[in-house]
Amino acid sequence: MDDEKEMCFQRLCREELGYLRGGVFRIVGNAADTDDVIQEALLRAYRSSRSFRGEAALRSWVYRIAVNCAFDLIRDRKRQAEARGQYAQTVPEGKDENKEGKLAQLERAVADLPELYREAVVWGCLSDLSGSEAASRLGCSENTLYQRIYKAKQMLKKTLSQEVA
């Protein structure tokens, strides 16, 4: 990495760390894993900086790496749970009327969405980004982002209505 790119990368790390942490936290669900994912993502970005072609903004490229690292962690968790024959979290039988239980149910349902739709929800709905910023970071148009969010909402409604029944 030449000096200009390195300075740009350092500035990016300082200025965008909050957005990175917020987005990754919404994917992985806890602070410890978030920190691990951010560290891994920044390390991967730094190590593979020669592959950065400049076709996208540097921060978009780093966001993509961070999101990929977060989903890698989610996939690893699922594989480990399946290998042990356990489910990390189960929904208790019957209706859970308290807010925390419903929020936990929603978070599990979002985590179980296909990656494409989970990314749209995380970056398009749960982050502080505008629609155009979220779409840019996901590498799609705003219209595509909103279509994915709509489809994700349909999936969530179906999943959550089945859990209640």
C-alpha positions in Angstrom: 0.0 0.0 0.0 1.5 3.3 -0.9 1.6 6.2 1.5 -1.4 7.9 0.1 -3.5 4.8 0.3 -2.3 4.0 3.8 -3.2 7.5 5.0 -6.6 7.2 3.4 -7.1 3.7 5.0 -6.1 5.1 8.4 -8.5 8.0 8.0 -11.3 5.6 6.9 -10.7 3.4 10.0 -11.0 6.4 12.3 -14.0 8.0 10.6 -16.1 5.0 9.6 -15.5 2.7 12.6 -18.8 3.6 14.1 -20.8 2.7 11.0 -18.8 -0.5 10.6 -19.4 -1.5 14.3 -23.1 -0.6 14.0 -23.7 -2.6 10.9 -21.7 -5.6 12.0 -23.3 -5.6 15.4 -26.7 -5.8 13.8 -25.6 -8.9 11.9 -23.7 -10.8 14.6 -25.6 -9.7 17.7 -23.0 -9.0 20.3 -20.1 -6.7 21.0 -17.4 -9.2 21.4 -18.1 -10.9 18.1 -18.5 -7.4 16.5 -15.0 -6.4 17.6 -13.5 -9.7 16.4 -15.3 -9.3 13.0 -14.1 -5.6 12.6 -10.6 -6.5 13.5 -10.6 -9.4 11.0 -12.2 -7.2 8.3 -9.7 -4.4 8.7 -6.8 -6.9 8.7 -8.1 -8.5 5.5 -8.6 -5.2 3.8 -5.1 -4.0 4.7 -3.6 -7.3 3.6 -5.4 -7.3 0.3 -5.1 -3.6 -0.4 -3.2 -4.4 -3.6 -6.4 -6.0 -5.0 -8.3 -2.7 -4.4 -8.9 -1.5 -8.0 -10.5 1.8 -7.1 -13.7 1.0 -9.0 -15.7 1.7 -5.8 -15.0 4.0 -2.9 -12.5 2.6 -0.4 -15.1 2.7 2.4 -17.6 0.7 0.3 -14.9 -1.9 -0.3 -14.1 -2.1 3.4 -17.8 -2.3 4.3 -18.2 -5.2 1.9 -15.3 -7.0 3.5 -16.8 -6.4 7.0 -20.2 -7.6 6.0 -18.7 -10.7 4.4 -16.7 -11.4 7.6 -19.9 -11.0 9.7 -21.8 -13.4 7.5 -18.8 -15.8 7.6 -19.1 -15.8 11.4 -22.9 -16.4 11.2 -22.3 -19.3 8.8 -19.6 -20.7 11.1 -22.0 -20.5 14.1 -24.7 -22.4 12.2 -22.3 -25.1 11.0 -21.0 -25.6 14.6 -24.5 -25.8 16.0 -25.5 -28.3 13.4 -22.4 -30.4 14.0 -23.1 -30.5 17.7 -26.8 -31.3 17.0 -27.8 -28.3 19.1 -29.7 -25.1 18.3 -28.1 -22.0 19.8 -31.4 -20.5 20.7 -34.8 -22.0 20.8 -38.1 -20.2 21.0 -39.9 -21.2 24.2 -43.3 -23.0 23.7 -46.3 -20.8 23.9 -46.6 -17.1 23.5 -44.0 -14.8 24.9 -45.8 -11.6 25.7 -42.9 -9.5 26.9 -41.1 -7.0 24.7 -37.6 -8.6 25.2 -39.0 -12.0 24.1 -40.6 -10.6 21.0 -37.4 -8.6 20.2 -35.3 -11.7 20.5 -37.7 -13.5 18.3 -37.4 -10.8 15.6 -33.6 -10.8 15.9 -33.5 -14.5 15.4 -35.8 -14.2 12.4 -33.7 -11.5 10.8 -30.5 -13.6 11.5 -32.2 -16.5 9.7 -33.1 -14.5 6.5 -31.1 -15.4 3.4 -27.9 -13.3 3.3 -29.1 -11.0 0.5 -32.2 -10.0 2.4 -30.5 -9.8 5.8 -28.0 -7.4 4.4 -30.8 -5.2 3.0 -32.6 -5.1 6.3 -29.4 -4.4 8.3 -28.0 -1.7 6.1 -31.3 -0.3 4.7 -33.4 -0.3 7.9 -31.3 -0.8 11.0 -28.4 1.5 10.2 -28.3 5.3 10.2 -27.6 5.3 6.5 -29.9 6.9 3.9 -31.4 4.7 1.3 -28.9 5.8 -1.3 -25.9 5.3 1.0 -27.1 1.8 2.0 -27.7 0.9 -1.6 -24.3 2.1 -2.6 -22.6 0.1 0.1 -24.5 -3.0 -1.0 -23.7 -2.4 -4.6 -27.2 -2.1 -5.8 -29.8 0.6 -6.8 -32.1 2.1 -4.3 -35.0 0.4 -6.0 -33.4 -3.0 -5.7 -32.6 -2.3 -2.0 -36.3 -1.4 -1.3 -37.5 -4.5 -3.2 -35.2 -6.7 -1.1 -36.5 -5.0 2.1 -40.1 -5.6 1.0 -39.3 -9.2 0.3 -37.5 -9.6 3.7 -40.5 -8.1 5.5 -42.8 -10.7 3.8 -40.4 -13.4 4.9 -40.3 -12.1 8.5 -44.1 -11.8 8.7 -44.4 -15.4 7.5 -41.8 -16.7 9.9 -43.1 -14.8 12.9 -46.7 -15.7 12.3 -45.7 -19.4 12.2 -43.8 -19.1 15.5 -46.9 -17.5 17.2 -49.3 -20.2 15.9 
